[in-house]
Amino acid sequence: MFHREGYPTLLITVLFSSLLIWASSYTDYALVHYLAYALSLFLLITILQFFRNPERKTIQNDLHIIAPADGKVVVIEEVMEPEYFKDKRIQVSIFMSPINVHVNRFPISGLVKYVKYHAGLYLVAWHPKSSTENERTSIIVEQNGKAILIRQIAGALARRIVYYCKEGDTATQGAEFGFIKFGSRVDLFLPIGTKINVGLNEKVKGGISTIASF
């Protein structure tokens, strides 16, 4: 499946490629023709793979915290969370490279209690300060008295964060809640005492991999 967020980019790519191929037709050099077709094909494949939206079947479990995105675990540490909880939490961060699926999914079911967008910088996604200084969206989901914070973070290339939920919505574990364009990261802030089921540099799959357990 192709994600709906990609249609404007796909249209621009098709128009650019058509213009490039048309312009190349005015030269007699075969190499120019081949380069135009090769570049157009490369751009089209890149956009199609980046905005792919594979179907995922989440096995729902109230005791499990599921990966909110595809990517690599780059942070597991105890930190002070200053925005909402204002206490210590376990931070688990997943870095999404441009080749990963960029759909973001709810890690637990529950009530969406808080949604806030923050304008900010565009530091590289693995920078330690990107979680608090980059453009980002913070979302709180509470289930049976236990709340987690999900933070979408823009990176050096990602310049658009999309989220579809609002306060008062019902979150369903594994359901899509957002999308980040062109590589970035998602942070989870979990209650102290949560059992972490992944390790650093481990690759996870959104809606499938179990990040932690209550």
N, C-alpha and C positions, 0 to 999 in steps of 0.2 A: 504494500500500500504506500501511497505517496501522501505526505503530510500536507494539510491545508495551508500551513504557514509558508510552504515552498512555492505556491503557485505564482505569486508576483515575481519571485526571483527566477523561476523557470521561464516566465514570459519574457523577462528582460534578456535572459540567456539566449532564448530562441531568436529574438529580434536582433541581438548583437551578432549571433552566428550567421543569420541570414544576410545581414549587412556585410559581414566580413567575406562571406563566400561570393556575394554579388560584386564586391569591390575587387576581389581577386580575379574575377572573370575578365577584367579589363587589361590583364597582362598576358603575355604569351609565354611566360616562364612557368613550366609545369611544376617546378618546386614550390612556387608561391601558391599554386592551386592546392597541392598536397598539404602544405603547411596550414592553409586556411581550413581545410576539411579536418585535419588532425586536431587543430586547436578547438574547433567547434565541437568535435566529438568528445574531446577531453572535458570541456566545460559542461557539456550535457550530462556525461556520466558522473562527474563530480557532484552536480546539483541533485541528480536522481539518487545517488547513494547517500548524500548528506541528509536529505529530507525524507528518507525512507521511514516508514512507520510500520514495522512488523507487528503482527498480532501476537499478543502475549496472554497466556492463560495463568493468572495468579491463583495459587492455592491459598485461600484466605485462612489466616490463623491469628486470633487475637493476641497470642503470646509472641508472635514474630514481628520484627521490624524489617520490611522488605526494602531492597535497594531502590532508591527513587530515580536512578539513572544508570545507564551503561557507562563503564569507565574503569579507572584504576583508583584504588584506595590510596590516598597520599597523606592523610593525617588521621591519627588515632591518639587523642590526648585529652587530659582533663583541663578544662579552661573555665574562666569566669565569663558567663554570658550576660552582657550588660543591657541588652535591649528590652527583653521581656521578662525573663526569669529573675535576672539580677542575682544569680547565685552560680555555684559550680555545676558544670555539666560535662558530659563526655562528648567531645566533638569527633565526628567521623566525616571526612571529606572525600568526595569522589570527583576526580578530574576527568573531564570528557574531552578527548582529542577530536579534531575535525572528522575523523573516520568513524567515530562512535555514533550510535543512534542518539538523538538529542531530545527525545520525548521525556518529560518528567512525570513520574507517577507517585501517587500517595503511598507512603511506606506503611501506614496503618489506616484502619477505618476509624471514624469518630466524627466529632463536631469541629468544624473550622472556627476557631475562636478569635483569630487575629490575622489580618493581612495588611502588610504595609510595604510600599515601594519606597526605596531610597535612591535618589540620584547620587552619583559619585564618580570615582576615578575609573580608569581602565588598566590597572596594573595586570601583569601576567597572572593567570589564574592560580598558579602555585605560590605566589608571593604570600608571606605570612599575614600581611595587612589587607589582603584582598577581601577577606571575610567581613571586615568592618569599614573599609574605605572605598571599595569598588561600588559601582551601580549594582543594586541587589534588591531582592524581594524576600521578606520574611513571612512565613506562614506557620501558624500554630494549629496543631490538630490534637484534640484531647479525646482519650478513650478510657472509660472506666476510672476517671480520676487521675490518669497518667497522661502528661502532655509532652509532645516533642516539637522542636522547632525545625522547620525545613527552610533552608536559605538558598535561593538561586543567586548565583554570582556571575556577573559579566566579566569577561577577560579582555585581553589586548585586542583580540579579533572579534569577540562577541559584542555586538553593539545593540542587541535587542533582546530583552527578556519578556516573555509572554507568560501570563498566568490567567487561568480561567475561573478560579474560585473567588469567593467573597465570604466575609464573616457571616456565620449562620448557616452556611452550606453543610451538607452531609458528605464527608469524605468516605470513599470506598477504596479499600486497600487494592493497589494495582491499577486503579483508574487514572487516566491522564489528568494532570492539573496544570501543565504548562509546557513550555518549550524554550530553549535557549539557542540562538543561532551562532554557528561557527565556532564551537569549542569554548568550554568554560568549566564551571564546577558547581556542585551542589553539596552543601554542608548539612549534616544532621547534628542537633544538640539533644542528647539523650539524658534521662535521669541518672544520677550517680547510682551505681549498683547494677545497671543494665549489663547483661552478659554480651560481650562483643564476640561475634562468630567469624570475623574476617581478620586478615592480617594486612600489614603495610605492603603495598605494591600488588595486592591481589586484585584480579580483574573480576568485576561483578556485572550482573545483567539486571537492568531495571525491571521491576515487577516479578522477578524470578528469584534472585539470590537473597538469602536471609542474612542481613547485616548484623542483627542483634536479637536478643530475646529478653522479654520482661521477666 
